[in-house]
């Protein structure tokens, strides 16, 4: 196995995001576009990062224009550093509030199972075996 670092891991995730891995809830708000590839990928990206690096899953409420527009997920690594690989998806003045730690569900998430498995598969093809949950 060829060693990789956080930059190569991030590049593999970004190259693996697509319309077919975007959250259906976010697709209902706006179409997925290659110029904003992180759109609708925070939850399953945070899960794949958690698979590999451990730590905590973080979730917060997304607000725009005074209204809540869903939730945003990211990671707190075991070192305590917070890592948000999808933050740039917010290009229209959204803010994220009420951050909290959530318990990792066992295995793939029921609501986004197919997208999570597809994202993991694409990242694995680029990097080789990934540790952690899946299946």
N, C-alpha and C positions, 0 to 999 in steps of 0.2 A: 504494500500500500504506500502510495506517495503521501508524505505529510502535507497537510494544508493548514492555513492560518485563518483568522477571522475574515480577512479580506477575500480570500478565495471562497470561503463559505458564503459570504455575503454575495459575491458575484454569481455563485451557483444558484442561490435563491432567486436573485433578480432575473437570471436567465430562464428560470423555471416558472415564473409567474405568467399567467395568461388568462384570457376570458374564461376558460373552462375550470380554472381554480379560484376565480373571484367569487366572493360571497353573493349569493342570490339577493340578499337584502340590499347590498350596495349596488348591484346591477339594476335593481328597481329604481334607485335614485339617479344613477348616471351610468352610461355605458362604459365598459372597461376600454382603456386606450393605451397603446404602447408607450405614449409619452408620459403616462402616469402609471407605470406598471405595479406600484405598490397598492393601488386602489383595490380595496376589498380583500386584502390578503393578511391583515394583521393577526387574526386569530390563529390561522393554520401556520403562519410563519413563526409566531411566538411558540406554538407547540413543537415545531421542528427544532427551533433553537433550544427549547427546554429538553427535548430528547437528547440533544448532543451535549449541552453544557450544564444542565440541571438548573438549580436555583428556583426562583418563584415566578409564577405567572402574575402579571399585573393587568388590571382592567380599570378603565375610566370611562366616564360618559362624554360623548362628543356633542358639543353644542355649536350651533350656527344661528346667528340672528335671534338669539334668545330661546331657541327651541332645541330640544334634544334630538339628535340624529343618530342614534345608535350608540355603540360602544367601541372602544379602542383597546387593543391588547398589545402588550410588550413584555419584556423580561427584566427581572432583577437577577443578576448572576450571583453565584455563591460568594463572590468577593464583596457584594453589596452594590456594585456598579449597575446602573440601569442601562439596558440596551434596547433601542427601539429602531428596528430595521425598516419599518414602514411609515415612519412619521411624515415623510415628505408627501404622502398621499393627500394631505390636507393643504389644499391650494386656494381655498375660498374663504379664509378667515375663520375656520373652525377652531375651537378650543377644546381641550380635554381636561375634565375636572373630576373630582371625587375618586382619585386613584386608590385602589385597594388590592391587596393580595388575594388571589383565589386559589383554591385547591385544584391541583391537576386531576382531571377525570381519568380513570383507568382506560388505557387503550385509546383507539381513535375516537374522536368526538362523534356522537351519534348524528348530530345535525349536519356536520360537514365531513363525514367519514370519507366519502369518495374523493373530495377535493384534497383533503389532507394526505390520503394515500397516494394520490397522483403527484402532489408536490414533493413528497418524500421520495417517490420513485424517480422523478426527474433530477432531484438533487443527488441521489445515490448514483445515477448514471454519470453524473459529472465528477463526483468526488470519490466514489467507492462506498463501501459499507458505512452506514451511519449507526451509532449506538442508540439505544433508547427504545421506547414503547412500540409504536406502529402496530401492525396486525392486531 
